Amino acid sequence: MSLPDTVLPTAPAPTGRRETVVVSGLSSDAHTWNLVFLQLLVEELGYDVVNLGPTVPDALLEAEILAHDPVLVVISSVNGHGHQDGLRVIRRLRAVPALAATPMVIGGKLGISGGEDDAPLDELVAAGFDAVFEDGRTELGSFERFIGALPQRALT
């Protein structure tokens, strides 16, 4: 489903401290430009970003998410293995009680089949991702609206 890009989210209201979003690549993906782009976009939307970079081992990703307690985790893949690696990662993360309710999304080039089949995307959501943003099928505005709709947590 394609959503129009005309409505952009508003940044979170100033609270003296901005909420954190973790941006990360997957263990098999060495691409960086996508992670830099995401960091800049999310910062522009009013969040602090912890960018873990490319080729992040699953155990390190888990530890960093626990350490930073983010309002959102964004996983990006460009190498075409995002579906396979994403399933493994989300199952691991959702098995951690402290991460069971943390919003997590994945996006990018998630497979090599050309993106015409919804089954892999549905499988990622069923495994625990809150949203999937596949390259070539999802407009940037959809991702921006998702971030804009995140509930604000009480910051102490």
C-alpha positions in Angstrom: 0.0 0.0 0.0 1.4 3.4 -1.0 0.7 6.4 1.2 1.1 10.0 0.0 4.1 12.0 1.1 2.2 15.2 1.7 1.7 14.9 5.5 5.0 14.9 7.4 5.2 14.2 11.1 6.0 16.8 13.6 9.1 16.5 15.8 8.6 15.6 19.4 7.8 18.5 21.7 10.9 19.8 23.5 11.4 18.2 26.9 14.9 19.2 27.8 16.1 15.8 26.6 15.5 14.2 23.2 14.5 10.5 22.9 16.9 8.1 21.3 16.6 5.9 18.2 19.1 3.1 17.5 20.0 2.7 13.8 21.9 -0.4 12.8 23.0 -2.6 9.9 22.9 -6.4 10.1 25.8 -8.7 10.6 26.2 -9.6 6.9 25.8 -6.1 5.5 28.8 -3.8 5.2 26.9 -0.9 3.6 27.1 2.5 5.3 25.4 5.1 3.2 22.0 3.9 4.1 22.8 4.1 7.8 24.2 7.7 7.5 21.0 8.7 5.5 18.8 7.2 8.2 20.7 8.9 11.0 20.4 12.3 9.3 16.7 11.8 8.6 15.8 10.6 12.1 17.9 13.5 13.7 16.0 15.9 11.5 12.8 14.5 12.9 13.9 15.5 16.4 15.6 12.4 17.9 19.1 11.6 19.1 20.6 8.7 17.1 22.9 6.0 18.1 24.3 4.6 14.8 25.9 1.2 15.3 27.1 1.1 11.8 27.4 -1.9 9.4 28.2 -5.6 10.1 26.8 -5.5 13.7 26.9 -8.9 15.4 23.5 -9.9 16.9 24.9 -10.0 20.4 26.3 -6.4 20.1 23.0 -5.2 18.7 21.1 -6.7 21.6 23.5 -5.2 24.2 23.4 -1.7 22.6 19.6 -1.7 22.5 19.5 -2.7 26.1 22.1 -0.1 27.1 20.4 2.8 25.3 16.7 2.0 25.9 15.6 3.6 22.6 12.1 4.7 21.6 12.7 2.9 18.3 15.2 0.5 16.6 15.7 0.9 12.9 17.4 -2.0 11.0 18.6 -1.3 7.5 19.9 -3.7 4.9 21.1 -3.1 1.4 22.8 -6.4 0.4 19.6 -8.4 -0.2 19.8 -10.6 2.8 17.7 -8.4 5.1 14.8 -10.9 5.1 16.9 -13.8 6.2 19.1 -11.9 8.7 16.1 -9.8 9.9 14.1 -12.9 10.9 17.0 -14.2 13.0 17.7 -10.9 14.7 14.0 -10.0 15.5 13.4 -13.5 17.0 16.5 -13.0 19.2 15.5 -9.5 20.3 11.9 -10.3 21.0 13.0 -13.2 23.2 14.5 -10.7 25.6 11.7 -9.6 28.0 13.1 -6.0 28.2 12.8 -5.7 24.4 9.5 -7.3 23.9 7.6 -4.0 23.5 10.4 -1.8 22.0 9.2 -0.6 18.6 11.5 -2.1 15.9 11.4 -1.7 12.1 13.4 -3.0 9.2 13.9 -1.7 5.7 15.9 -1.5 2.6 16.7 -4.2 0.0 15.4 -7.2 2.0 15.6 -9.9 -0.7 16.8 -10.7 -4.2 13.5 -11.7 -5.8 12.5 -8.2 -7.0 10.0 -7.3 -4.2 6.8 -8.5 -5.9 5.8 -11.0 -3.2 4.3 -9.8 0.1 4.9 -13.1 1.9 8.5 -12.2 3.1 7.3 -8.9 4.4 4.4 -10.4 6.2 6.8 -13.0 7.7 9.0 -10.2 9.1 6.0 -8.6 10.8 4.7 -11.9 12.1 8.2 -12.6 13.6 8.1 -9.3 15.5 8.9 -6.2 13.5 6.4 -3.4 13.9 6.8 -2.3 10.3 8.7 -3.2 7.2 9.8 -0.6 4.7 11.1 -2.4 1.5 13.1 -0.4 -1.0 11.1 0.3 -4.1 7.8 -0.5 -2.5 7.6 2.0 0.4 7.7 5.7 0.1 10.0 7.7 2.4 6.9 9.5 3.8 5.6 6.2 5.2 8.7 5.9 7.3 8.5 9.5 8.4 4.9 9.1 9.4 5.7 6.0 11.4 8.3 7.9 13.4 6.0 10.8 13.8 3.4 8.5 15.3 5.7 7.1 18.0 4.2 7.6 21.5 6.1 10.0 23.6 7.6 8.5 26.8 7.9 10.4 30.0 11.5 11.4 30.3 13.1 11.7 33.6 
